[in-house]
Structures are given as C-alpha cells and as structure tokens.
Amino acid sequence: MAGGKETTRQRMINIMYLVLLAMLALNVSDTILNAFKNINDSLATSRDNVNVSIDQLFSSFENSKLKEDPARAQPIFDKAKQAKAAADDLSSYIENIKKQFTEAGDGIDEKTGDLKRRENMDIAQGIMINQGEGEKLKAKINQTREKLISLLDKNDQAGVSFTLEAKDPKKGKGDWKEVNFGEGTPLTAAMTNLTKIQADVKNAEAEVVKKLFGNMDKAVVNIDKFAAVAVAPTSYVIQGQPYTAEVFLTASDSRSSPDISVGGGKLAVKDGKGTYTGGTGSVGVFKWVGTVRVRQTDGQIKEYKTPEQTYQVAKPSANVSSDKMNVIYAGIPNPFSVSAAGFPLESVNANASGASMSKAGAGKYNVTAAGSQVGSEVTISVSASNAGKTISLGSQKFRVKAIPAPIAKVGGRSGGDIASVQLKSESEIEADLDDFPFDVKFRILRYKFTVVKPRSDAITISGSGGSFAGSVKNAINTITPGSRVFFEDIVSQGPDGRQRILPSITFLIK
C-alpha cells in the first residue's frame, strides 16, 4: 500500500487485503478448538464417573443402613434423594441448552466429533446473552447450590467446599454470563463451559450425599454409658445474687428427654440440660446433688446422680487501695487500684465524693482533690454489675493531705560556698521536692536578692518569677570573691494552688 496517487485497481486490492486481515483475526485455530473438545470430553467422563459413584453410594446405603436401622436411616435417605433430584434437575436444564447449541451449530461433525460450526462466536452469545438463557442459568445454579446446602446440618454446612456457584468476577469487566458465554467465545468453548457446570453439579451432589450418609456412621450414644455432670460457673457468690449451675448428661441422645431434679424439685430442661438456681439469701456454705432419670430403649428408667456440689455465699466486699500511700495529696492525680472478689475488673466501678475520679483502665483510677480539701476526707465508693443489676460493694475514706513544701535551690545547691563563675552561669531559682513518690512541679512566684561585697553596703533587689533577669542578673554579674549573697522571702506555688515561703539560701562567693 504505497503512498501517492493510487489507481482504482490498487485501491480495490488494498481493501481486499484489509478484509483478509480482519478474517484472519476472527479465525480461531483448529489447535485451540481441538483443545476445548478434549477438555469437554474429559469433563464429561469425570461427570459420568462421579454419577456412577453416587449410584453406588445409594445402593450400598439402601441395602445396609436402611434395612438395619430404618427409623434413623430413612430421613437421611430421603434428604439424599432430594439432593439427587435437585442436581438432576439442573443437569437436565443444562442439557437442554446444549441441544440448542447443537441445533444452532448445524449438528455434530463426524470427522471431529465436535460441532460443525464450533468456531462460531455468535451462537453462544445470541442464546445466552441476547435471549437471556445465561441469566436464567445463573439463577438456577445458585438456587441449586442453596438447596443442596440446606439439606445438611449446620455443622456440615460450614465445611462445604464444592465449586457449584455462579458468581460475578471481582475484577475485570462483565458479569458471570458474559465471562463464560460473551462476545468472542467460540461455540465449542461455550459447550465445554456447560459440561464443566454439569461436572460441578455432580461433584456437589456427591459431597452432600457423602456428608448425609456419613451421619449414619457417627457414634450413637449408648444410654448405659451416660454420666450425670453438674457444672457451675463459680462457687463463690455475693450475698443476694443467684447461684446457677448446669446439670446435664455428658452424652445425650437427641431423642431423649431426661428428667432432672435437685432436692426433689424438677428443673426446666432444654437441649438435654437443666439449669439449677441455688438460694443466696444468707451467708454460708451450701451443698446439693442433682438427679438425672433417663428412659432406656427397653422402657426401663435409669437414674444417675451428680457428685455432691458445694458453693459459698459471702457478704459483698471490695478492695480499694492507693497505689502510692494511704492518703490523697491535693492538686495532683493520685493513682488507685479498685477490685472486688468474685467480680471481673471490667464490671467494677468506683466514684469519689469530695474529689474528682477518672478511669485509667480496668480497675485503675486517678483521684484528684483540690487544695481547699486539705484536712478533709474523700470517700471512694465501689459498685459492680452482675446479671444486669448494680450491686453496692461498700466504700472507704482517705485523708486529703497537702503536698510537702519543696526546697529552694540554685544550681542544685541550697547554700554554702560557690565559685563566682558558677553563680554567674546560673539563670534561675528552682523548687525541688526530694524523696517524694510523685513527680510534682513547683514554680517560684517571687524572691528578694541581697548581695554584700567586701567593704560595701548591702544591696537588695526584688525578683519576679524564678528567673534571674534585669537588675538581679546585673548584680550577679558584678559579684567578686569574698562577697555574700542571700535569696530570701522565696515564695513558691504547687499544683494544689497553695503558696509556700521557702527557707533562705546563703552563698559565700569564692
């Protein structure tokens, strides 16, 4: 297709060449089509083999279990027949679609054993997409899956692993029917997809039937091996709260309805278990024995007794302890641990009167009292939730104490000899609280600074805050060895808001 002016004949040749390329692009090689045919044949063989296996399962069950124990086996056999009916119905539905494919594809080619128009890419799309057969098939596949799963017990349903399901792809374009039968799908490939679904149907049927028949082989409880058991969630109960325990058989027959009693009083029975509620109106240790009566298959009634059970009823009690001391310091968060015997930490709550109390975790609290509360008491009350009710577990009182006064220091010293160079390098007075269990910060509000140089009059300057600034800093910078300096009337303030006058600091300059 050279450039420049073309003749009419050249233009005709170019057009024919483009048409040929398009035809080649649409053509699917015989190798690929043969591969689909081989896969289809393999899937059909596998489907037929599974079907033979299913028939053998039915025959074996009918000739053995159904005759040996018909009362127990018949319901299982009926469910298995329902599974077979549902699978056969879907497989027949798919077979009808295959007939449509065959008719539209001009029948079977004797040489290839495949459809004569197997390479056609319009037939499958026309039937499944345009005529809506694909959407109907998708719905029927999913309905059959749900039907098969519903025939199983809850425990067996969780372990279902068969692939019979028509789901839209999570990624890419198109839904389930377009992926399997949409544009560009050769007729033989679409036929292979239908055969695969039939194979999935048989595999699903086989899995369900095996699970159903397998239930017959599960151990059947022998009533002679029953043992009565009583299980109580706790043997320690708070006064006024119910004591509960379960009385049941370790192995129960679904068809049995045991008679369970304690002290002659019958218990309500559900799923073979009776629930006993003991009295907790008074404090002490209480004992009881459960009795289970079961009717055997021969009509006889056997009686089983539980071992003697013991539970203790105690008065409500709570434990409240300060994590640091047995007092509450004003102005700072005081950590507390709160617990109650017989109650989980998450069910225990506490509150304080005369102070604020915030939760810091399970059983952990912070209590903060104002400086005005110094000398008074804070009451911490504890309660717990049990069976939807709130129980008061008592209270405890704590004294509110002031935070000790700190010590004023300059450069970490509270007085004595100091080099002039070191003092000149310092920038503030600090308030330090030694040997205290809390990390408490104080600030200096004001102070007086006095310097006495040799053979000179004393100079006193007032300082605001704890920093050395202005005239105080200038005076410190002029200090010479032999001088004395005094920090007096030092006023500090702690987190409780209380102001303290701290001891003076005296330095001899070296």
VENCORBEL-V192143 format. One record per residue. RES is the residue in one small letter. PHI is phi as a letter, one per 30 degrees, with the letter a starting at -180 (999 if undefined). BURIAL is I if it has 24 or more other C-alpha atoms within 12 Angstrom, else O. D_CENTER is the distance of its C-alpha to the mean C-alpha in Angstrom with 2 decimals. Layout:
<<RES & PHI & BURIAL & D_CENTER> <RES & PHI & BURIAL & D_CENTER>>
This chain:
<<m & 999 & O & 68.38> <a & d & O & 70.49> <g & d & O & 70.67> <g & j & O & 73.78> <k & d & O & 75.72> <e & c & O & 74.95> <t & d & O & 77.29> <t & d & O & 76.41> <r & d & O & 76.24> <q & d & O & 73.85> <r & d & O & 71.50> <m & d & O & 71.57> <i & d & O & 70.72> <n & d & O & 67.76> <i & d & O & 66.36> <m & d & O & 66.73> <y & d & O & 64.94> <l & d & O & 61.92> <v & d & O & 61.84> <l & d & O & 61.97> <l & d & O & 59.04> <a & d & O & 56.98> <m & d & O & 57.95> <l & d & O & 57.01> <a & d & O & 53.59> <l & d & O & 52.96> <n & d & O & 54.25> <v & c & I & 51.82> <s & d & O & 53.30> <d & d & O & 54.31> <t & d & O & 52.24> <i & d & O & 48.97> <l & d & I & 50.15> <n & d & I & 51.17> <a & d & O & 47.75> <f & d & I & 46.13> <k & d & I & 48.74> <n & d & O & 47.98> <i & d & I & 44.23> <n & e & I & 45.04> <d & d & I & 47.34> <s & d & O & 44.80> <l & d & I & 42.09> <a & d & I & 44.70> <t & d & O & 45.67> <s & d & O & 42.10> <r & d & I & 41.62> <d & d & I & 44.83> <n & d & O & 43.97> <v & d & I & 40.66> <n & d & I & 42.60> <v & d & O & 45.11> <s & d & O & 42.35> <i & d & I & 40.94> <d & e & O & 44.48> <q & d & O & 44.90> <l & d & I & 41.72> <f & d & I & 43.04> <s & d & O & 46.48> <s & d & O & 45.29> <f & d & I & 43.09> <e & d & O & 45.91> <n & d & O & 48.50> <s & b & O & 46.56> <k & d & I & 43.59> <l & d & O & 44.93> <k & d & O & 48.23> <e & d & O & 46.96> <d & b & O & 44.46> <p & d & O & 44.97> <a & d & O & 43.23> <r & d & O & 39.92> <a & d & I & 40.46> <q & d & O & 41.78> <p & d & O & 38.53> <i & d & I & 36.83> <f & d & I & 39.86> <d & d & O & 39.86> <k & d & I & 36.26> <a & d & I & 37.17> <k & d & I & 40.18> <q & d & I & 38.05> <a & d & I & 35.93> <k & d & I & 39.19> <a & d & O & 40.63> <a & d & I & 37.67> <a & d & I & 37.79> <d & d & I & 41.59> <d & d & I & 41.54> <l & d & I & 39.35> <s & d & I & 41.41> <s & d & O & 44.61> <y & d & I & 43.36> <i & d & I & 42.75> <e & d & O & 46.19> <n & d & O & 47.80> <i & d & I & 46.30> <k & e & I & 47.65> <k & d & O & 51.10> <q & d & I & 50.94> <f & e & I & 50.17> <t & d & I & 53.09> <e & d & O & 55.53> <a & d & I & 54.66> <g & c & I & 54.90> <d & i & O & 58.46> <g & i & O & 57.66> <i & c & O & 57.38> <d & d & O & 59.39> <e & d & O & 61.22> <k & d & O & 61.26> <t & c & O & 57.54> <g & i & O & 56.24> <d & c & I & 54.03> <l & d & I & 54.35> <k & d & O & 57.47> <r & c & I & 55.66> <r & d & I & 52.57> <e & d & I & 52.41> <n & d & I & 52.34> <m & c & I & 49.41> <d & c & I & 50.10> <i & d & I & 50.20> <a & d & I & 46.51> <q & d & I & 45.50> <g & d & I & 48.11> <i & d & I & 47.07> <m & d & I & 43.28> <i & c & I & 42.76> <n & d & O & 45.91> <q & d & O & 46.56> <g & i & O & 42.90> <e & d & I & 42.65> <g & d & I & 39.55> <e & d & I & 37.53> <k & d & O & 38.78> <l & d & I & 37.90> <k & e & I & 34.36> <a & d & O & 33.84> <k & d & I & 35.49> <i & d & I & 33.39> <n & d & I & 30.09> <q & d & O & 31.69> <t & d & I & 32.83> <r & e & I & 29.42> <e & d & I & 27.91> <k & d & I & 30.97> <l & d & I & 30.64> <i & d & I & 26.95> <s & d & O & 27.76> <l & d & I & 30.34> <l & c & I & 27.84> <d & d & O & 26.03> <k & e & O & 22.30> <n & d & O & 21.62> <d & d & O & 23.96> <q & d & O & 22.56> <a & d & O & 19.26> <g & c & O & 21.48> <v & d & I & 23.71> <s & b & O & 24.59> <f & d & O & 27.76> <t & c & O & 28.41> <l & d & I & 30.22> <e & a & I & 28.61> <a & c & I & 30.07> <k & c & O & 27.52> <d & d & O & 28.53> <p & d & O & 27.99> <k & d & O & 25.20> <k & b & O & 27.69> <g & i & O & 31.45> <k & c & O & 33.77> <g & i & O & 34.54> <d & c & O & 32.79> <w & e & I & 32.85> <k & d & I & 36.51> <e & d & I & 37.70> <v & d & I & 36.10> <n & d & I & 37.80> <f & b & I & 41.00> <g & d & I & 41.44> <e & e & I & 44.13> <g & i & I & 45.55> <t & c & I & 44.51> <p & d & I & 47.58> <l & e & I & 48.42> <t & d & I & 48.10> <a & d & I & 44.57> <a & d & I & 43.58> <m & d & I & 45.22> <t & d & I & 43.21> <n & d & I & 39.94> <l & d & I & 41.03> <t & d & I & 41.88> <k & d & I & 38.45> <i & d & I & 36.85> <q & d & I & 39.24> <a & d & I & 38.18> <d & d & I & 34.48> <v & d & I & 35.56> <k & d & I & 37.29> <n & d & I & 34.46> <a & d & I & 32.03> <e & d & I & 34.68> <a & d & I & 35.17> <e & d & I & 31.51> <v & d & I & 31.32> <v & d & I & 34.70> <k & d & I & 33.87> <k & d & I & 30.70> <l & d & I & 32.77> <f & d & I & 35.69> <g & d & O & 33.51> <n & d & I & 32.46> <m & d & I & 36.11> <d & d & O & 35.97> <k & d & O & 33.10> <a & e & O & 34.43> <v & c & O & 36.13> <v & d & O & 35.91> <n & c & O & 39.32> <i & d & I & 39.90> <d & d & O & 42.06> <k & c & O & 39.08> <f & d & I & 37.09> <a & b & I & 36.26> <a & d & I & 35.41> <v & b & I & 32.43> <a & b & I & 31.31> <v & b & I & 27.96> <a & c & I & 27.38> <p & d & O & 24.17> <t & a & O & 26.47> <s & c & I & 30.18> <y & c & I & 30.38> <v & b & I & 30.63> <i & d & I & 31.66> <q & e & I & 34.90> <g & j & O & 34.56> <q & c & I & 31.07> <p & d & I & 30.79> <y & c & I & 30.50> <t & b & I & 28.74> <a & a & I & 28.81> <e & c & I & 28.41> <v & c & I & 31.53> <f & a & I & 31.19> <l & c & I & 32.50> <t & d & I & 30.73> <a & b & O & 31.73> <s & c & I & 32.43> <d & d & I & 34.27> <s & d & O & 32.86> <r & c & O & 36.47> <s & c & I & 37.13> <s & b & O & 36.93> <p & d & I & 37.59> <d & c & I & 39.36> <i & c & I & 37.51> <s & b & I & 39.17> <v & b & I & 39.30> <g & i & O & 42.69> <g & i & O & 44.19> <g & c & O & 41.72> <k & d & O & 39.77> <l & c & I & 36.00> <a & d & O & 34.10> <v & c & O & 32.73> <k & b & O & 29.72> <d & h & O & 28.62> <g & i & I & 31.16> <k & b & I & 29.79> <g & c & I & 31.51> <t & c & I & 30.08> <y & c & I & 32.49> <t & c & I & 32.59> <g & d & I & 34.93> <g & d & I & 36.98> <t & b & I & 36.09> <g & d & O & 38.97> <s & b & O & 40.66> <v & d & O & 39.92> <g & l & O & 40.46> <v & c & O & 39.48> <f & b & O & 39.26> <k & b & O & 39.50> <w & a & I & 39.06> <v & b & I & 39.29> <g & c & I & 37.76> <t & b & I & 39.91> <v & c & I & 38.80> <r & c & I & 41.47> <v & b & I & 41.07> <r & d & O & 43.66> <q & d & O & 44.41> <t & d & O & 45.43> <d & d & O & 49.04> <g & j & O & 48.84> <q & d & O & 48.85> <i & c & O & 46.46> <k & c & O & 44.92> <e & c & O & 43.65> <y & b & I & 40.97> <k & c & I & 40.34> <t & d & I & 37.36> <p & d & O & 38.09> <e & d & O & 38.92> <q & c & I & 35.90> <t & b & I & 36.12> <y & b & I & 34.28> <q & c & I & 35.27> <v & c & I & 35.43> <a & b & I & 35.72> <k & d & I & 36.52> <p & d & I & 33.86> <s & a & I & 33.65> <a & b & I & 31.78> <n & b & I & 31.99> <v & b & I & 32.32> <s & b & I & 33.44> <s & d & I & 34.23> <d & d & O & 32.70> <k & c & O & 36.05> <m & b & O & 38.95> <n & c & O & 39.99> <v & b & I & 40.91> <i & c & I & 39.36> <y & d & I & 40.87> <a & d & I & 41.57> <g & i & I & 40.24> <i & b & I & 37.28> <p & d & I & 33.69> <n & c & I & 33.97> <p & d & I & 30.78> <f & b & I & 30.21> <s & c & I & 28.02> <v & b & I & 27.61> <s & b & I & 26.66> <a & b & I & 27.80> <a & d & I & 28.48> <g & i & I & 26.51> <f & b & I & 23.79> <p & d & O & 20.36> <l & e & I & 20.53> <e & d & O & 18.00> <s & c & I & 20.43> <v & c & I & 23.49> <n & b & I & 25.07> <a & b & I & 28.32> <n & b & I & 30.85> <a & b & I & 34.20> <s & c & O & 37.60> <g & j & I & 39.93> <a & a & I & 37.23> <s & c & I & 33.98> <m & b & I & 30.70> <s & b & I & 27.35> <k & d & I & 24.01> <a & c & O & 22.96> <g & k & O & 19.94> <a & d & O & 19.32> <g & i & I & 22.96> <k & c & I & 24.38> <y & b & I & 26.78> <n & b & I & 29.57> <v & c & I & 32.87> <t & b & I & 35.49> <a & c & I & 39.02> <a & d & I & 41.70> <g & d & I & 44.92> <s & d & O & 46.83> <q & d & I & 45.08> <v & e & I & 46.72> <g & j & O & 48.55> <s & c & O & 46.58> <e & c & I & 43.68> <v & c & I & 40.00> <t & c & I & 38.43> <i & c & I & 34.74> <s & c & I & 33.48> <v & b & I & 30.42> <s & b & I & 28.67> <a & b & I & 25.67> <s & c & O & 23.77> <n & b & I & 24.19> <a & h & O & 23.94> <g & i & O & 23.98> <k & c & O & 27.02> <t & c & O & 27.79> <i & c & I & 29.95> <s & d & I & 32.28> <l & c & I & 32.35> <g & j & I & 35.32> <s & b & I & 36.22> <q & b & I & 37.84> <k & c & I & 40.31> <f & b & I & 40.56> <r & d & I & 43.56> <v & c & I & 43.28> <k & b & I & 45.16> <a & d & I & 46.38> <i & d & I & 45.26> <p & e & I & 48.20> <a & d & I & 50.57> <p & d & I & 50.09> <i & c & I & 52.86> <a & d & I & 54.32> <k & b & I & 54.59> <v & b & I & 55.97> <g & i & I & 54.78> <g & i & O & 53.19> <r & c & O & 56.58> <s & c & I & 57.84> <g & k & I & 61.54> <g & j & O & 64.20> <d & d & O & 65.73> <i & a & I & 64.12> <a & d & I & 65.35> <s & d & I & 66.27> <v & d & O & 64.26> <q & d & O & 61.08> <l & d & I & 61.56> <k & d & I & 62.29> <s & d & O & 58.98> <e & d & I & 56.92> <s & b & O & 55.50> <e & a & I & 54.38> <i & c & I & 54.34> <e & c & I & 51.05> <a & c & I & 49.99> <d & c & I & 48.32> <l & c & I & 46.89> <d & d & O & 47.32> <d & h & O & 45.50> <f & b & O & 43.07> <p & d & O & 39.45> <f & c & O & 38.13> <d & d & O & 38.38> <v & c & I & 40.65> <k & c & I & 42.36> <f & c & I & 45.88> <r & b & I & 48.07> <i & d & I & 51.88> <l & d & I & 53.50> <r & a & I & 57.18> <y & a & I & 59.78> <k & b & I & 63.47> <f & c & I & 64.63> <t & b & I & 68.17> <v & b & I & 69.95> <v & b & I & 73.34> <k & d & O & 75.13> <p & e & O & 78.21> <r & h & O & 81.34> <s & b & O & 79.40> <d & d & O & 78.36> <a & d & O & 74.81> <i & b & O & 72.53> <t & c & O & 69.64> <i & b & I & 66.94> <s & c & I & 64.03> <g & c & I & 60.57> <s & c & I & 57.68> <g & i & I & 54.15> <g & c & I & 53.69> <s & d & I & 54.70> <f & d & I & 58.16> <a & b & O & 59.43> <g & h & O & 62.71> <s & d & O & 65.73> <v & d & I & 63.77> <k & d & I & 62.77> <n & d & O & 66.34> <a & d & I & 67.81> <i & d & I & 65.53> <n & d & O & 66.60> <t & c & O & 70.30> <i & d & I & 69.90> <t & b & I & 72.25> <p & e & I & 72.45> <g & j & O & 74.04> <s & d & I & 72.43> <r & b & I & 70.34> <v & b & I & 67.35> <f & b & I & 65.75> <f & c & I & 62.44> <e & b & I & 62.98> <d & h & I & 61.63> <i & d & I & 58.09> <v & c & I & 55.72> <s & c & I & 51.94> <q & b & I & 49.00> <g & c & I & 45.65> <p & d & I & 42.28> <d & d & I & 43.63> <g & i & O & 46.36> <r & d & I & 49.19> <q & c & I & 52.08> <r & b & I & 53.70> <i & c & I & 57.02> <l & c & I & 56.58> <p & e & O & 59.37> <s & d & I & 61.61> <i & b & I & 61.52> <t & b & I & 64.81> <f & b & I & 65.33> <l & c & I & 68.52> <i & d & I & 68.65> <k & c & O & 69.74>>
